[in-house]
Every structure is written in structure tokens, then in C-alpha cells.
Amino acid sequence: MSGLKETHPHPNPPLEGEGMEKRSAGLPSPSRGGFGWGWVSLASLLTFFAWLTPAQADIYKYTDPNGHTTYSSAPIRGATKLHLPPSPSSPRAPEKISPPNFPKVDNGTQKNRDNMRRQILENELAHEERLLSETRFNLEQAQAKGQDTTALRDELKLHEKNRDALRTELGNIR
């Protein structure tokens, strides 16, 4: 965070022998003649810092007597250590979404359902392709007679869209 500068001297320097990277929510504000950072919340700052560092580091929060808050990865006298949840990038066990009493379906039953769904979608696709073919024929006939083809063009687009959606659904079946 080299772009952030501390705008006030820190009353409590880092403990001896340890470097300190200052992350301050007390950045310039309208009350101190700078730009406003009142919208920056603790949660957004901590989330931002979690994305910057691949490992979980200890974060310390210090508020000076003037109300300026400083966040640091190094201990500061008088600061409190924040206990944060693991960052989103850390591996976790998958969460169970369904309640424990939720009925489970065996693999054979699910395979039958998938096959039935595939058959229904294939039938709908065949029907939609027939309608698409008929609409193309009707459009060609109307064009040959010099008739208005606006409605037939719209119908053609609808059948093409339906056909494409059915193909996508068929591709998504396990």
C-alpha cells in the first residue's frame, strides 16, 4: 500500500525490531482539509487487505486519542488484535445446503429422471425445428408474392431462439 500516506504522526511506533506497514482508515478527510474517506468501512478495508495478501496475517487496530484509526500487520502498543474469519481464498469444506431430513435420490432414479428430461427436450427440439422449417417456407412464399414479411421474420427469430435454448439445455444434462 505504497500509495497511502500517514497524515499524522503516529503516537505509538511499532514494537522494537519489527517493521510496520501502516494501513490507516484515518486518511485525509474533509475535516483535515483532504478528500473524504468516510465511506470506507472496516469490512471493506479488511476485505481489500485480505485480497492483497495470500496468507492470513494478524491485523491490529489502533485508535489514537484524536479518533484516528490505524490498521497494521505489526503489533502497536495499545492496539487490539482483530480476529478475522479466513479469507475467501482459503480452502474450506463444502457447505451442506439441504437440511438433514431432506429426501435423497439414488443414482438410478436420478439417471431415469435425466433420461426422461432428455427425451422431453429432444421431442421439443424436433417440434421447434419443424416449426422453424415451416416458418422459413412461409417466409420464402411471402417474399415471392411481395407480401409484408415482418411478422414471419419475428416468428422465425423466435423459433431460432427456442431451438438454440433447447440445444443448450440438452447440452447441460448430465
C-alpha positions in Angstrom: 0.0 0.0 0.0 2.7 2.4 -1.0 0.1 4.9 -2.3 -1.3 5.6 1.2 0.5 8.1 3.3 0.0 8.7 7.0 -1.3 12.2 7.5 -0.5 12.5 11.2 2.5 11.3 13.3 1.7 8.0 15.0 1.9 8.4 18.8 2.8 4.7 19.3 5.5 3.4 16.9 5.8 -0.3 16.2 7.3 -2.5 18.8 11.1 -2.6 18.7 12.7 -4.7 15.9 9.5 -5.0 13.9 8.7 -3.2 10.7 5.3 -1.7 10.3 3.2 -1.3 7.2 0.6 1.4 8.0 -2.9 1.0 6.7 -4.9 3.8 8.0 -8.6 4.5 7.8 -7.7 7.9 9.1 -6.6 9.1 5.7 -7.2 12.7 4.6 -10.8 13.8 5.2 -12.7 17.0 4.8 -12.2 17.8 8.4 -8.5 17.8 7.9 -8.5 19.5 4.5 -8.3 16.4 2.4 -10.7 14.2 0.4 -13.4 12.2 2.1 -12.9 8.6 3.1 -16.0 8.3 5.4 -17.4 5.7 3.1 -14.6 3.3 3.7 -15.8 0.8 6.2 -13.8 -1.5 8.4 -15.3 -4.5 6.5 -14.3 -3.1 3.1 -10.8 -2.3 4.2 -10.3 -5.7 5.7 -11.7 -7.4 2.6 -9.4 -5.4 0.5 -6.4 -6.3 2.6 -7.4 -9.9 2.6 -7.3 -9.9 -1.3 -3.8 -8.3 -1.2 -2.2 -10.9 0.9 -2.3 -14.6 0.0 -1.8 -15.7 3.6 -3.8 -14.9 6.7 -1.8 -12.2 8.7 -2.6 -10.8 12.1 -4.2 -7.4 11.8 -4.1 -4.8 14.6 -6.4 -1.8 15.1 -5.3 1.3 17.0 -7.4 4.4 17.6 -5.5 7.4 18.9 -6.9 10.0 21.3 -8.0 12.2 18.3 -10.1 9.3 16.9 -7.8 8.4 14.0 -7.8 4.7 13.3 -4.8 2.8 12.1 -4.7 -0.8 10.9 -1.4 -2.6 10.9 0.1 -6.0 10.3 2.7 -5.3 13.0 1.8 -5.0 16.7 1.3 -1.5 18.1 1.3 -0.5 21.8 -2.3 -0.1 22.8 -3.7 -1.7 19.7 -6.2 -4.6 19.7 -5.7 -7.7 17.6 -8.6 -8.3 15.3 -10.0 -11.8 15.0 -11.0 -12.2 11.4 -12.6 -15.1 9.5 -10.4 -16.8 7.0 -10.1 -15.0 3.7 -12.3 -16.2 0.8 -9.3 -17.7 -1.0 -8.6 -20.2 1.8 -9.9 -23.7 1.2 -13.0 -24.8 3.1 -15.1 -27.8 3.4 -18.1 -27.6 1.1 -21.3 -26.4 2.9 -24.3 -28.7 3.0 -27.2 -26.8 1.5 -30.0 -29.2 2.0 -31.4 -29.9 5.5 -30.5 -33.2 7.2 -34.1 -34.6 6.7 -34.2 -33.7 3.0 -35.0 -36.8 0.9 -32.1 -38.2 -1.1 -32.5 -39.7 -4.6 -30.4 -42.7 -5.5 -28.3 -42.6 -8.7 -30.6 -45.0 -10.7 -33.6 -42.8 -10.0 -31.7 -39.7 -11.0 -30.4 -41.3 -14.2 -34.0 -42.2 -15.1 -35.2 -38.6 -14.5 -32.3 -37.3 -16.6 -33.1 -39.6 -19.4 -36.8 -38.7 -19.3 -35.9 -35.0 -19.3 -33.6 -35.6 -22.3 -36.4 -37.3 -24.2 -38.8 -34.4 -23.5 -36.2 -31.8 -24.6 -35.4 -33.8 -27.7 -39.1 -34.0 -28.6 -39.5 -30.3 -28.1 -36.4 -29.6 -30.2 -37.8 -31.8 -33.0 -41.1 -29.9 -32.9 -39.3 -26.5 -32.8 -37.2 -27.4 -35.8 -40.4 -28.4 -37.7 -41.9 -25.0 -36.9 -38.7 -23.3 -37.9 -38.7 -25.1 -41.3 -42.4 -24.3 -41.9 -41.8 -20.6 -41.0 -38.8 -20.4 -43.4 -41.0 -21.9 -46.2 -43.8 -19.4 -45.4 -41.4 -16.5 -45.3 -40.0 -17.5 -48.8 -43.5 -17.8 -50.1 -44.5 -14.3 -48.8 -41.3 -12.8 -50.2 -42.0 -14.3 -53.6 -45.5 -12.7 -53.5 -44.2 -9.4 -52.3 -46.2 -9.5 -49.1 -45.2 -7.9 -45.8 -42.8 -10.4 -44.0 -42.3 -8.6 -40.7 -44.4 -11.0 -38.6 -42.9 -14.0 -40.3 -39.3 -12.7 -39.6 -40.2 -12.2 -36.0 -41.7 -15.7 -35.8 -38.5 -17.1 -37.5 -36.3 -15.4 -34.9 -38.4 -16.8 -32.0 -38.2 -20.4 -33.3 -34.4 -20.0 -33.8 -34.1 -18.7 -30.2 -36.2 -21.5 -28.9 -34.1 -24.1 -30.9 -30.9 -22.7 -29.5 -32.2 -22.7 -25.9 -33.3 -26.3 -26.2 -29.9 -27.3 -27.6 -28.2 -25.5 -24.7 -30.5 -27.4 -22.2 -29.7 -30.7 -23.8 -26.0 -29.9 -23.5 -26.4 -29.3 -19.8 -28.0 -32.6 -18.9 -25.6 -34.9 -17.1 
